[in-house]
Amino acid sequence: MLRRGCAYDNGAADQGLPSLACMRDPTLLTRVQERFTTRGGPHPYTEHRASVLAYVPPAPAPGECVGKRFLDS
């Protein structure tokens, strides 16, 4: 899993730390989140707002359309 966070601060009412994780197996993120909540959970001042899972197809070969290998399988 490759994971990256990026803090932002647009004033007292708009602060946060969104993160992005890239992995082959999305169930890994589920396991990590479950472990996180059962072992003390997040800091008391944090608030979880949303989660998103997106599939990013592999780069196309020369002359191939994006997602072709995914659609053909």
N, CA, C and O atoms as CSV, one atom per row, in Angstrom:
chain,resi,resn,atom,element,x,y,z
A,1,MET,N,N,0.851,-1.170,0.000
A,1,MET,CA,C,0.000,0.000,0.000
A,1,MET,C,C,0.897,1.233,0.000
A,1,MET,O,O,1.814,1.351,0.813
A,2,LEU,N,N,0.624,2.127,-0.903
A,2,LEU,CA,C,1.271,3.435,-0.906
A,2,LEU,C,C,0.249,4.428,-0.387
A,2,LEU,O,O,-0.864,4.508,-0.906
A,3,ARG,N,N,0.623,5.189,0.644
A,3,ARG,CA,C,-0.335,6.091,1.273
A,3,ARG,C,C,0.285,7.470,1.425
A,3,ARG,O,O,1.463,7.591,1.761
A,4,ARG,N,N,-0.504,8.506,1.180
A,4,ARG,CA,C,-0.015,9.873,1.253
A,4,ARG,C,C,-1.099,10.771,1.825
A,4,ARG,O,O,-2.249,10.702,1.393
A,5,GLY,N,N,-0.750,11.609,2.788
A,5,GLY,CA,C,-1.671,12.588,3.353
A,5,GLY,C,C,-1.224,13.994,2.978
A,5,GLY,O,O,-0.050,14.221,2.688
A,6,CYS,N,N,-2.150,14.925,2.985
A,6,CYS,CA,C,-1.830,16.307,2.628
A,6,CYS,C,C,-2.701,17.233,3.463
A,6,CYS,O,O,-3.904,17.340,3.225
A,7,ALA,N,N,-2.096,17.906,4.444
A,7,ALA,CA,C,-2.858,18.797,5.320
A,7,ALA,C,C,-3.199,20.102,4.606
A,7,ALA,O,O,-2.438,20.589,3.770
A,8,TYR,N,N,-4.363,20.657,4.955
A,8,TYR,CA,C,-4.730,21.971,4.436
A,8,TYR,C,C,-5.361,22.775,5.550
A,8,TYR,O,O,-5.936,22.213,6.482
A,9,ASP,N,N,-5.256,24.094,5.456
A,9,ASP,CA,C,-5.786,24.993,6.481
A,9,ASP,C,C,-6.298,26.248,5.798
A,9,ASP,O,O,-5.519,27.104,5.377
A,10,ASN,N,N,-7.623,26.349,5.691
A,10,ASN,CA,C,-8.266,27.529,5.095
A,10,ASN,C,C,-9.027,28.306,6.153
A,10,ASN,O,O,-10.108,28.827,5.881
A,11,GLY,N,N,-8.482,28.389,7.344
A,11,GLY,CA,C,-9.150,29.073,8.448
A,11,GLY,C,C,-9.677,28.051,9.456
A,11,GLY,O,O,-9.675,26.849,9.193
A,12,ALA,N,N,-10.122,28.540,10.598
A,12,ALA,CA,C,-10.529,27.672,11.707
A,12,ALA,C,C,-11.658,26.709,11.342
A,12,ALA,O,O,-11.716,25.605,11.883
A,13,ALA,N,N,-12.548,27.100,10.442
A,13,ALA,CA,C,-13.692,26.251,10.101
A,13,ALA,C,C,-13.412,25.298,8.941
A,13,ALA,O,O,-14.266,24.481,8.599
A,14,ASP,N,N,-12.239,25.389,8.337
A,14,ASP,CA,C,-11.946,24.556,7.167
A,14,ASP,C,C,-10.503,24.066,7.218
A,14,ASP,O,O,-9.617,24.626,6.573
A,15,GLN,N,N,-10.286,23.016,7.994
A,15,GLN,CA,C,-8.973,22.401,8.127
A,15,GLN,C,C,-9.137,20.906,7.944
A,15,GLN,O,O,-10.198,20.356,8.238
A,16,GLY,N,N,-8.093,20.240,7.458
A,16,GLY,CA,C,-8.228,18.805,7.300
A,16,GLY,C,C,-6.957,18.116,6.877
A,16,GLY,O,O,-5.926,18.748,6.646
A,17,LEU,N,N,-7.054,16.797,6.778
A,17,LEU,CA,C,-5.942,15.963,6.344
A,17,LEU,C,C,-6.493,14.833,5.488
A,17,LEU,O,O,-6.652,13.709,5.964
A,18,PRO,N,N,-6.787,15.133,4.212
A,18,PRO,CA,C,-7.229,14.054,3.329
A,18,PRO,C,C,-6.046,13.137,3.024
A,18,PRO,O,O,-4.896,13.577,3.010
A,19,SER,N,N,-6.336,11.870,2.781
A,19,SER,CA,C,-5.265,10.948,2.428
A,19,SER,C,C,-5.678,10.113,1.230
A,19,SER,O,O,-6.864,9.926,0.958
A,20,LEU,N,N,-4.684,9.621,0.530
A,20,LEU,CA,C,-4.881,8.805,-0.652
A,20,LEU,C,C,-4.049,7.548,-0.471
A,20,LEU,O,O,-2.881,7.628,-0.092
A,21,ALA,N,N,-4.633,6.395,-0.736
A,21,ALA,CA,C,-3.904,5.133,-0.639
A,21,ALA,C,C,-4.060,4.378,-1.952
A,21,ALA,O,O,-5.169,4.239,-2.467
A,22,CYS,N,N,-2.963,3.898,-2.485
A,22,CYS,CA,C,-2.976,3.123,-3.727
A,22,CYS,C,C,-2.569,1.693,-3.405
A,22,CYS,O,O,-1.543,1.462,-2.765
A,23,MET,N,N,-3.376,0.732,-3.850
A,23,MET,CA,C,-3.083,-0.670,-3.561
A,23,MET,C,C,-3.726,-1.568,-4.596
A,23,MET,O,O,-4.666,-1.166,-5.281
A,24,ARG,N,N,-3.220,-2.781,-4.708
A,24,ARG,CA,C,-3.804,-3.757,-5.630
A,24,ARG,C,C,-5.067,-4.383,-5.054
A,24,ARG,O,O,-6.001,-4.686,-5.797
A,25,ASP,N,N,-5.107,-4.582,-3.737
A,25,ASP,CA,C,-6.215,-5.281,-3.084
A,25,ASP,C,C,-6.969,-4.318,-2.167
A,25,ASP,O,O,-6.472,-4.010,-1.083
A,26,PRO,N,N,-8.153,-3.830,-2.560
A,26,PRO,CA,C,-8.880,-2.862,-1.735
A,26,PRO,C,C,-9.302,-3.418,-0.374
A,26,PRO,O,O,-9.603,-2.644,0.535
A,27,THR,N,N,-9.328,-4.738,-0.219
A,27,THR,CA,C,-9.691,-5.279,1.100
A,27,THR,C,C,-8.601,-4.986,2.118
A,27,THR,O,O,-8.856,-5.024,3.322
A,28,LEU,N,N,-7.383,-4.693,1.651
A,28,LEU,CA,C,-6.306,-4.314,2.568
A,28,LEU,C,C,-6.688,-3.056,3.334
A,28,LEU,O,O,-6.465,-2.987,4.542
A,29,LEU,N,N,-7.255,-2.067,2.668
A,29,LEU,CA,C,-7.666,-0.840,3.343
A,29,LEU,C,C,-8.741,-1.132,4.385
A,29,LEU,O,O,-8.720,-0.555,5.472
A,30,THR,N,N,-9.665,-2.008,4.070
A,30,THR,CA,C,-10.705,-2.390,5.024
A,30,THR,C,C,-10.083,-3.015,6.262
A,30,THR,O,O,-10.467,-2.689,7.385
A,31,ARG,N,N,-9.121,-3.915,6.061
A,31,ARG,CA,C,-8.456,-4.552,7.210
A,31,ARG,C,C,-7.696,-3.531,8.050
A,31,ARG,O,O,-7.724,-3.599,9.279
A,32,VAL,N,N,-7.020,-2.586,7.401
A,32,VAL,CA,C,-6.278,-1.560,8.127
A,32,VAL,C,C,-7.240,-0.681,8.932
A,32,VAL,O,O,-6.968,-0.377,10.094
A,33,GLN,N,N,-8.358,-0.272,8.331
A,33,GLN,CA,C,-9.327,0.564,9.044
A,33,GLN,C,C,-9.943,-0.183,10.224
A,33,GLN,O,O,-10.141,0.402,11.288
A,34,GLU,N,N,-10.246,-1.466,10.047
A,34,GLU,CA,C,-10.808,-2.253,11.158
A,34,GLU,C,C,-9.802,-2.363,12.297
A,34,GLU,O,O,-10.176,-2.217,13.461
A,35,ARG,N,N,-8.537,-2.618,11.987
A,35,ARG,CA,C,-7.494,-2.688,13.017
A,35,ARG,C,C,-7.361,-1.354,13.730
A,35,ARG,O,O,-7.202,-1.312,14.950
A,36,PHE,N,N,-7.424,-0.276,12.986
A,36,PHE,CA,C,-7.290,1.061,13.543
A,36,PHE,C,C,-8.404,1.348,14.563
A,36,PHE,O,O,-8.137,1.894,15.634
A,37,THR,N,N,-9.632,0.986,14.236
A,37,THR,CA,C,-10.750,1.283,15.140
A,37,THR,C,C,-10.785,0.355,16.357
A,37,THR,O,O,-11.291,0.750,17.408
A,38,THR,N,N,-10.260,-0.866,16.240
A,38,THR,CA,C,-10.279,-1.780,17.381
A,38,THR,C,C,-9.096,-1.580,18.314
A,38,THR,O,O,-9.099,-2.109,19.426
A,39,ARG,N,N,-8.096,-0.837,17.895
A,39,ARG,CA,C,-6.907,-0.606,18.732
A,39,ARG,C,C,-6.818,0.845,19.164
A,39,ARG,O,O,-5.775,1.476,18.993
A,40,GLY,N,N,-7.869,1.374,19.709
A,40,GLY,CA,C,-7.828,2.724,20.243
A,40,GLY,C,C,-8.529,3.761,19.391
A,40,GLY,O,O,-8.962,4.796,19.897
A,41,GLY,N,N,-8.643,3.496,18.121
A,41,GLY,CA,C,-9.371,4.407,17.244
A,41,GLY,C,C,-8.620,5.690,16.967
A,41,GLY,O,O,-7.479,5.866,17.396
A,42,PRO,N,N,-9.268,6.580,16.248
A,42,PRO,CA,C,-8.623,7.848,15.889
A,42,PRO,C,C,-8.517,8.772,17.099
A,42,PRO,O,O,-9.113,8.521,18.147
A,43,HIS,N,N,-7.766,9.817,16.936
A,43,HIS,CA,C,-7.624,10.835,17.975
A,43,HIS,C,C,-9.008,11.406,18.286
A,43,HIS,O,O,-9.829,11.535,17.378
A,44,PRO,N,N,-9.288,11.750,19.543
A,44,PRO,CA,C,-10.634,12.237,19.885
A,44,PRO,C,C,-11.075,13.498,19.141
A,44,PRO,O,O,-12.271,13.780,19.070
A,45,TYR,N,N,-10.140,14.253,18.592
A,45,TYR,CA,C,-10.506,15.485,17.884
A,45,TYR,C,C,-10.654,15.277,16.383
A,45,TYR,O,O,-10.889,16.239,15.651
A,46,THR,N,N,-10.522,14.056,15.916
A,46,THR,CA,C,-10.672,13.806,14.487
A,46,THR,C,C,-12.108,13.441,14.153
A,46,THR,O,O,-12.860,12.964,15.003
A,47,GLU,N,N,-12.466,13.668,12.924
A,47,GLU,CA,C,-13.816,13.351,12.454
A,47,GLU,C,C,-13.714,12.747,11.054
A,47,GLU,O,O,-13.151,13.361,10.147
A,48,HIS,N,N,-14.254,11.559,10.886
A,48,HIS,CA,C,-14.253,10.910,9.580
A,48,HIS,C,C,-15.451,11.422,8.802
A,48,HIS,O,O,-16.574,11.389,9.305
A,49,ARG,N,N,-15.230,11.894,7.587
A,49,ARG,CA,C,-16.316,12.459,6.786
A,49,ARG,C,C,-16.758,11.550,5.653
A,49,ARG,O,O,-17.956,11.438,5.393
A,50,ALA,N,N,-15.824,10.897,4.971
A,50,ALA,CA,C,-16.208,10.098,3.806
A,50,ALA,C,C,-15.075,9.167,3.391
A,50,ALA,O,O,-13.914,9.378,3.741
A,51,SER,N,N,-15.434,8.142,2.643
A,51,SER,CA,C,-14.467,7.245,2.019
A,51,SER,C,C,-14.905,7.000,0.582
A,51,SER,O,O,-16.097,6.994,0.276
A,52,VAL,N,N,-13.938,6.801,-0.281
A,52,VAL,CA,C,-14.222,6.538,-1.689
A,52,VAL,C,C,-13.270,5.449,-2.167
A,52,VAL,O,O,-12.093,5.433,-1.807
A,53,LEU,N,N,-13.793,4.545,-2.978
A,53,LEU,CA,C,-12.969,3.522,-3.599
A,53,LEU,C,C,-13.106,3.688,-5.103
A,53,LEU,O,O,-14.218,3.694,-5.631
A,54,ALA,N,N,-11.983,3.822,-5.793
A,54,ALA,CA,C,-12.003,4.003,-7.249
A,54,ALA,C,C,-11.055,3.010,-7.894
A,54,ALA,O,O,-9.979,2.739,-7.360
A,55,TYR,N,N,-11.444,2.468,-9.030
A,55,TYR,CA,C,-10.604,1.566,-9.798
A,55,TYR,C,C,-9.867,2.383,-10.843
A,55,TYR,O,O,-10.480,3.145,-11.591
A,56,VAL,N,N,-8.560,2.225,-10.891
A,56,VAL,CA,C,-7.743,2.900,-11.903
A,56,VAL,C,C,-7.173,1.819,-12.807
A,56,VAL,O,O,-6.347,1.021,-12.363
A,57,PRO,N,N,-7.592,1.775,-14.057
A,57,PRO,CA,C,-7.098,0.727,-14.954
A,57,PRO,C,C,-5.619,0.921,-15.264
A,57,PRO,O,O,-5.096,2.029,-15.151
A,58,PRO,N,N,-4.944,-0.166,-15.658
A,58,PRO,CA,C,-3.527,-0.038,-16.023
A,58,PRO,C,C,-3.360,0.828,-17.266
A,58,PRO,O,O,-4.295,1.023,-18.043
A,59,ALA,N,N,-2.154,1.337,-17.429
A,59,ALA,CA,C,-1.862,2.167,-18.606
A,59,ALA,C,C,-2.037,1.335,-19.868
A,59,ALA,O,O,-1.663,0.162,-19.898
A,60,PRO,N,N,-2.596,1.928,-20.896
A,60,PRO,CA,C,-2.796,1.166,-22.136
A,60,PRO,C,C,-1.478,0.930,-22.874
A,60,PRO,O,O,-0.548,1.732,-22.784
A,61,ALA,N,N,-1.419,-0.170,-23.595
A,61,ALA,CA,C,-0.274,-0.438,-24.469
A,61,ALA,C,C,-0.362,0.506,-25.662
A,61,ALA,O,O,-1.429,1.065,-25.919
A,62,PRO,N,N,0.710,0.696,-26.383
A,62,PRO,CA,C,0.654,1.570,-27.566
A,62,PRO,C,C,-0.454,1.125,-28.528
A,62,PRO,O,O,-0.514,-0.044,-28.907
A,63,GLY,N,N,-1.318,2.044,-28.918
A,63,GLY,CA,C,-2.412,1.756,-29.835
A,63,GLY,C,C,-3.639,1.151,-29.178
A,63,GLY,O,O,-4.612,0.848,-29.869
A,64,GLU,N,N,-3.623,0.968,-27.870
A,64,GLU,CA,C,-4.742,0.361,-27.139
A,64,GLU,C,C,-5.531,1.448,-26.407
A,64,GLU,O,O,-4.951,2.451,-25.991
A,65,CYS,N,N,-6.827,1.267,-26.245
A,65,CYS,CA,C,-7.672,2.211,-25.523
A,65,CYS,C,C,-7.554,1.972,-24.012
A,65,CYS,O,O,-7.282,0.853,-23.579
A,66,VAL,N,N,-7.757,3.013,-23.224
A,66,VAL,CA,C,-7.730,2.894,-21.766
A,66,VAL,C,C,-8.855,1.930,-21.334
A,66,VAL,O,O,-10.000,2.076,-21.761
A,67,GLY,N,N,-8.521,0.967,-20.500
A,67,GLY,CA,C,-9.520,0.029,-19.974
A,67,GLY,C,C,-9.829,-1.149,-20.875
A,67,GLY,O,O,-10.654,-1.987,-20.510
A,68,LYS,N,N,-9.203,-1.248,-22.032
A,68,LYS,CA,C,-9.509,-2.341,-22.953
A,68,LYS,C,C,-9.253,-3.708,-22.325
A,68,LYS,O,O,-10.075,-4.616,-22.456
A,69,ARG,N,N,-8.112,-3.859,-21.639
A,69,ARG,CA,C,-7.800,-5.144,-21.012
A,69,ARG,C,C,-8.822,-5.490,-19.927
A,69,ARG,O,O,-9.153,-6.657,-19.720
A,70,PHE,N,N,-9.306,-4.475,-19.252
A,70,PHE,CA,C,-10.305,-4.686,-18.202
A,70,PHE,C,C,-11.643,-5.130,-18.821
A,70,PHE,O,O,-12.293,-6.045,-18.315
A,71,LEU,N,N,-12.040,-4.483,-19.903
A,71,LEU,CA,C,-13.314,-4.796,-20.535
A,71,LEU,C,C,-13.290,-6.136,-21.261
A,71,LEU,O,O,-14.321,-6.802,-21.359
A,72,ASP,N,N,-12.136,-6.536,-21.767
A,72,ASP,CA,C,-12.019,-7.799,-22.502
A,72,ASP,C,C,-11.976,-9.019,-21.600
A,72,ASP,O,O,-12.223,-10.130,-22.069
A,73,SER,N,N,-11.672,-8.850,-20.329
A,73,SER,CA,C,-11.537,-10.024,-19.440
A,73,SER,C,C,-12.853,-10.467,-18.860
A,73,SER,O,O,-12.898,-11.435,-18.100
